Amino acid sequence: MPSGVLEDVVHRTDTNRVVAEGLSRADAVEAIRRASGRPARGKGRGARRPTTRVFRRAVGCTVTVENVRGLDPAMIRADLAEAMARLDAEAGEQAA
């Protein structure tokens, strides 16, 4: 039996059961979900990485690192190291 025909038969069977048993919408959804054999899943995308990280000191500057695609510790370390290298280069230019 082709897949579409089988799904149609299952759909009619489920519909008939909902009507015959007088199930509420929530009960009908749960019964159909159990019959399908697939686990219920939300529409969530999963855990998202933070896009902004702020480092504050009690006295002094605040450093903010941002990336639209999300941040992880290795990326933050690399970006801060690059910023430190730039600062060191600027300090070297000013001293000369």
C-alpha positions in Angstrom: 0.0 0.0 0.0 1.5 3.4 -0.9 2.5 5.7 2.0 -0.1 8.3 1.3 -3.0 5.8 1.2 -1.8 4.3 4.5 -1.7 7.7 6.1 -5.2 8.4 4.8 -6.6 5.2 6.3 -4.9 5.9 9.6 -6.2 9.5 9.6 -9.8 8.3 9.0 -9.5 5.6 11.8 -8.2 8.2 14.2 -11.0 10.7 13.3 -13.6 8.0 13.7 -12.2 7.1 17.2 -12.2 10.8 18.2 -15.9 11.2 17.2 -17.0 7.8 18.7 -15.3 8.4 22.0 -16.2 12.1 22.2 -12.6 13.0 23.0 -11.6 16.6 23.8 -9.0 18.2 21.5 -6.2 17.7 24.0 -7.2 14.0 24.4 -7.4 13.6 20.6 -4.0 15.1 20.1 -2.4 12.8 22.7 -4.1 9.7 21.3 -3.0 10.5 17.8 0.5 11.2 19.0 0.7 7.9 20.8 -0.6 6.0 17.8 1.9 7.6 15.4 4.8 6.1 17.4 6.8 9.3 17.2 7.9 11.2 20.3 6.4 14.6 21.0 8.8 17.4 20.2 8.5 21.1 20.6 9.4 23.7 18.0 12.4 24.9 19.9 15.8 25.2 18.2 17.7 23.8 21.2 20.0 25.6 23.4 21.3 28.9 21.9 24.7 30.3 22.7 24.8 33.8 24.2 25.6 36.6 21.7 27.0 39.1 24.2 29.4 38.8 27.1 30.2 41.7 29.4 33.2 41.8 31.8 32.9 44.4 34.5 35.4 45.5 37.1 34.7 47.1 40.4 36.7 50.1 39.3 37.6 50.8 35.7 36.5 49.8 32.3 33.8 47.5 31.1 34.7 45.1 28.2 31.9 43.8 26.0 32.4 41.0 23.4 29.6 40.5 20.9 29.0 38.1 18.0 25.6 37.6 16.2 26.2 33.9 15.8 26.9 33.3 19.4 30.0 33.1 21.7 31.9 30.3 23.3 34.9 30.6 25.6 37.5 29.8 23.0 36.2 32.5 20.7 36.2 35.0 23.5 39.8 34.2 24.4 40.9 34.5 20.8 39.2 37.9 20.4 40.6 39.2 23.6 44.1 38.1 22.7 43.8 39.9 19.4 42.6 43.0 21.1 45.6 42.8 23.5 48.0 42.4 20.6 46.5 45.5 18.9 46.9 47.5 22.1 50.5 46.3 22.5 51.2 47.4 18.9 49.6 50.8 19.5 51.6 51.3 22.7 54.8 50.3 20.8 54.0 52.9 18.1 53.4 55.7 20.7 56.7 54.9 22.5 58.7 55.1 19.3 
